[in-house]
Amino acid sequence: MTVPHISFEFFPPQNLEASFRLWDTVQALAPLNPKFVSVTYGAGGTTRDLTRDAVATLHKSSGLNVAAHLTCVNATREETLKIADDFAAAGVNEIVALRGDPPKGSDTFEAHPDGFANSIELIEALAATDKFTIRVGAYPEKHPEAASLDADVEWLKRKIDAGAAEAITQFFFEADTFLRFRDACARAGIDAPIVPGILPIENWKGTRNFARRCGTDVPAWLDDAFTKAVRDGREDLLATAVCTELCSELLDEGVDALHFYTLNRPELTRDVCHALGVVPDLRLENVA
């Protein structure tokens, strides 16, 4: 089995306790030498300033390659590009460009009157600056707002054509889900790398509810297995085994990179990476 390239997603802290958790997470995972780490926006752009501060601090203190999330929500074009310029000035030259989720209380995205109408417009504007490597989101199962999976694939192709270098998928629970999507993208002429997004299951009830909101299929076998594991106090063991098996199946099918949604809780992600043969680089310990 090939040892994969790995990357991690963090979210910005909103209080002192969360700040310590983020730095502990960075210290735990940095020795695994990720290709990059990303920092998210909250729904509706609610953590925009926190994201900017966390990205700048991580870039300065950790030595990691940091990618900043940037969305179209609740901001003018000028404001959004100013944030991008701030990232570039801080030495951050990688951006994950997304449309963004609607604010809480809203079911649909509404573009700011003077803002970017969608992710493609944002990608085009960022690409025109020639300052950034741009990554985008992809959906191996139909996005809740998409007309069809084929429409999702076509939209991804447009994002790549607009200037994105790589795509990271929404999480999924079965390898075949990603592999079918990868084949559909290849048939559509998409040749940019598509990296599977992996969500280690820290809490099954929360993960299942989140999956259903995202339109991610929850297999009956997985629901049954976690129901029994929670009852028997074996949830952590099952979570490690399920995630490791999913990643192993993907690697066996030629996948060479994995992006982990850490939820700022490093233990399970670290254990899975170790199981996949990702060896800590001791020179990178205590980087933050």
N, C-alpha and C positions, 0 to 999 in steps of 0.2 A: 504493500500500500504506500503510495506516494505521500510524503509529508506535505500538508497544504500550506500555502500562504494564508495568513489569518489577519483579520482586522476586527476592531471592536467598536460598538456604539455605546456612548455614555449620554446621560442627560444632565443638564446644568443644575447645581444645587440651589434650593430656594430658602435655605436657612443654614445655621452654623452646623447643626448635626449632619445635615445632608452634605455639607462641604467636606467634613471629615470622612464621610462614607465614600465620596467621589475620590478623594486623594488615596484612601486605603485601597479602593478598587484599582486605581492607576498603578500603585506600587505593586499590587498583587499580579497584575497582568502585563506590565511593561517588560519584565524579563523574558516573556514569550516572543519578544521582538516583532510586534505586529507591523504589517505593511503601512497601516495608518490607523488612527482612531478618529471617530466622528462625534460631534456634540449636537444634540437635537434642539429643535424649537418645540415649545409647547403648542397645543392646539390654538389656532387663531393668532399665532405669533406672540403668545403671552409671556414667553421667556426670552424675547429677543435680546434685551440688554444682558440678561444672565448668560445667555449663550455666547454673546460677544466677549464678555469678561472671562468666562470659563475657557473659551478657545484661546484667548490671548495668554492667559496664565499657564495653561497646559503647554502651549507652544514654547513659552519662555522657560518654564521650570522643568519640564519632563524630558526634553530631547526627542519626543515622539513626533511623528509626522501627523499633524492634526488637520482634519477636514471639518469645516464649519457647515452646518445645515443653513440653508437660506430659502425662505418661502415668499410667496406673493401676497400673503394675507395681511390686510389692514395696514397697507403702506403704499405710498406713491412710488413711482419708478425712481424718482430722485432719491427718496429715502432708502429704498432697497439697494440701489447702487452705491450710496454713501456707506452703507454697512459693509458692502463688498470691498470698497476702497479702504475702509478701516481694517478689514482683515488683511488685505494686501500690505498695508503699511506696517502691520504687526508681524509680517513675514509669513502669513498663512496664505498659501497659494492653491489650496484644494477646497472645493465647495461641493456639497451635495445639494443640488438645486431641485426644489420640490414646489408643487403648487401650494401645498399646505392644507391642513384640515380646517373645516369651518370652526368659528368660535363656538364655545359652549352655548347651548340654547338654540343653535342654528343647525338645520339639517343639510343645507346646501352651501356650496362656496359661492360667494358673491365678490367679484373683483372690485377693488377700490376704483372709484371713477378715474383717478389719475395713475392707477397702478397697472401692473402686468395682468393680462387677462388669463394667463395660463402658464404652465411651466415652460412651454416651448418659447414663448416670448422672453421669459427670464433667461433661459439658456442662451438664446441668440444674443441678448445684451451682454451677458457675461463673457461669451466667446469673443465678442467684438473687442473687449478690453485686452485680450491676449495676455491676461494675468493669471489665469486659473486652469487647473485640471478639474474638469466638471464630471461629477457622477450624478446619476439620476435613479429614481425608483422604478421598479418593474413589478408586475403582478402575475404570478404563475397561476393564480385562480382569478376569475373575473373581478375587476374592481367593482364595488357596489354601484357606482354611477355609470359604468361602461355598458354599452349596448350588447357587447359580446366579447368573448376572449379574443377573437380575431381583431376586433376594434382596439383592444388593449395592445396587441402586438403591433398593429399599425401605428398606434400613438407612440409606442416606444421607438419604433424606427424613425419617426419624425423627430423625436428628442435626440437620438444619436446623430441624425443628419444635421440637426441644429447646432451641434458642437459638443455633445457629451462624449466622453471617452470610455465610460464604463457604466453598467447598471447594477444595482443591488436590489434583490427581490424582497418582497414582503415574506414573512415567515410562512412555513407550511409544515405539515406533519409527516408526509410520505414522500420518499425520493422520487417516485414515478410522477408526482405532481410537477416537480421541477424539470425532470427529464423530458416530459411531454412539451412543456413550455419552451425549453431550450431547442427542441426540434422544430417547433412552430416558428421560433425566431429565426432559425437558420433558413427555413423555407422562405421566410419573408425577406431574406437578404441582409439580416442583421449580423455583422461580423465583429462587433465590439464585445469585449468580455461581459458575461452576465454572471454575477457572483450570487450564490444562494445566501439568503438571509436566514440565520439559524437562531431560534429562540429557545434556550434551555428553560425547562419548565420548573420554575421555582415554586409555584403554587398552582395546582391544577385548576381549582375553581376559578381563580382570577384569569388564568390563561385561556380557559375554555370560553369564558364570557367575552374576553377581549377578541378571541378568534371569531366569534359569531358576529361581533360588531364590525370586524374587518372583512367579513365575507370569506374567511378561511374555513375550509371544510374540517370538521372534527370527526375523525373516523370512530365508528362505534367500538372497535377493538381497543382503541386508545382510551376512550372514556371508561370502558369497563375495566381495563387494567389499572387505571389510576384510582377508580372507585375502590377496588380491592386493596391497592397498595396503601391508600390513605387509611383505610380501616385497619390494616395490619401494621401500620407504622413503618412502611417501606417506601414511602414516596420519594425520598432522596435517592435511594438505590435505583428505583425504576427510572427516575428522571435522567440520571447519569447514563444508564444502559440504553434508554430510548434515543437520547441525543447522540450518543457515540455511534450507535448502529445507523442512524440516519446519515450522519456525516461519512461513515465508512462506506455505505452504499453509494453515496455521491462520488467519493474519491475513486471507487472501483469503476465508475462510469466516466472517468476522465476529468472530473471537476478538480481544479487545482487551487481554488481559493474559497474561503468561507468567511462570512461576516457575521459576528456574534452580537446579538442584542443582549447586552449584559444586565440591563436594569440596575446598574451600579451595584450589583451583587456578584462578586468575582468568583466565588468558590466553585460553583457548578461549571461555569465556563472554563475555568482553569483545569478542573479535573477532566473534562472532556478533551481539551487540547492535549493534556498529558497522555491520555489514552490513545490519541491519534498520532503520537510520536513527536509532538511539538516540544522540544527540549528548551528549558529556560537558559538564557544567556546570562550568566552570573555577573557579567560586566554591567548589565542593565538594571541590577537590583538597586533599590533606594534612589530611584531617579527623581522622584517628585518631592 
